[in-house]
Every structure is written in C-alpha cells, then in structure tokens.
Amino acid sequence: MSDNANQAPGSVLTWDEVKDGASEIFNVWVLGSEMQWAERAWAMLEKAGLTTYRDAVEETLVRVRLLALATLYWDFCRLGADEDIGWDDLNEHATEHLGIEPFRLAQVVGPAFEADDYGTEGTGLFESALRHLIVDERPAIGSVVINGYGDAWTFLKALFASIKLPADPPEDGDEEPAADDEPEFTPAAIVMGWIMEGMPCR
C-alpha cells in the first residue's frame, strides 16, 4: 500500500487493482461465477464514491469495504446455499489478499474503538477492529448494491444467479431445469427476509 505522499487527491481503487485479492476472498463456486457479481457490485460502489480515497488511511477503509462486500456475499451463501465460508479466514483475507496493514487499520478505527464490543473469545484486536468496521460499512454497501440493481427482488435474483456449478449428468427420468427458473422458494424466502432486515452480519 502506498504512503500518503504518493496519493493523488480523489484516487479510485479500481477493480483491476483488487481483482486478484477479490478472487481469493470471493472464492466460493468452482466455476468462479461469483466474480462477475463482485465486479458488478464494485462498479456500483465506485459510482457511489465508496472506492475513492485521498490518503493511505482512506485507502485502507476502501479495502475494508471490499472485504465487507465479501462478507455480505458469504452471508448470502450461508443462508441461500448452505455454504459456510469466509469468516474464519477474516484476518488472512485482510492482510494477505487485500494488503490491509494493522497500523493503518488502527488509524481508521480510531482511539475510541472498544474491542470487547466486536470480538469473541479468542478474537484478537486486529480482527475485532475489522469486524467493527465491517458492521459499520455493511448498511451503506447493501443500500448501494440494492439500488444499483433497482430493487430488492432483482438483487435477490442476481445473488442466486451468481451460483453456477458444473452440471451433473442427468439420470433417467430427470427433466432439465429451464435456464430462467426462479430460485427455489425456501432459500429465496430466507434470503429475502435477511435483505428486508438490512442484511445484518450473520
């Protein structure tokens, strides 16, 4: 990550700059279809000004926003597809894949941060600070992405459309699903309820 002296006012953290790290933190499905969803969502955040920074501290916050976007997708995967991923590797994703430095994160979170409010037993200060910022950033990120899709239902369909798996060979008597089938009712209803609640961290 660059130092303050090298930052131009109004710099944008582009998808090309973060896509390698994003491919690690959004790594859920074999075919990588989640990356198309992530790239489109990042473009929505860019349009809303949430990927712009003026110095290294603000750049760190923008990188945290990418991680917050990933946690939103992880929570969808758990609720909509019974895939429990991501949260256990939060520190690794932040430091190794997004280049978030503890010193810069401390500057972002500020001296008033209380680790006990966001940590669990065995959670270190760095992860507690990450969780604090993710909880802070998720509402704005969720709102931007829903508005980017137009409404909650279109957003819901886009989430389920991001799940693409290799097709199993059909068995005798099986019917091929139509390409435009709506998501199954039960998972979709659960996810829609979560969306209507404001997509809280799970």
Secondary structure, 3 states (H helix, E strand, C coil): CCCHHHCCCCEECCHHHHHHHHHHHCCCCCCCCHHHHHHHHHHHHHHCCCCEECCHHHHHHHHHHHHHHHHHHHHHHHHHHCCCCCHHHHHHHHHHHCCCCHHHHHHHHCCCCCHHHCCCCCCCHHHHHHHHHHHHHHHHHHHHHHHHHCCHHHHHHHHHHCCCCCCCCCCCCCCCCCCCCCCCHHHHHHHHHHHHCCCCCC
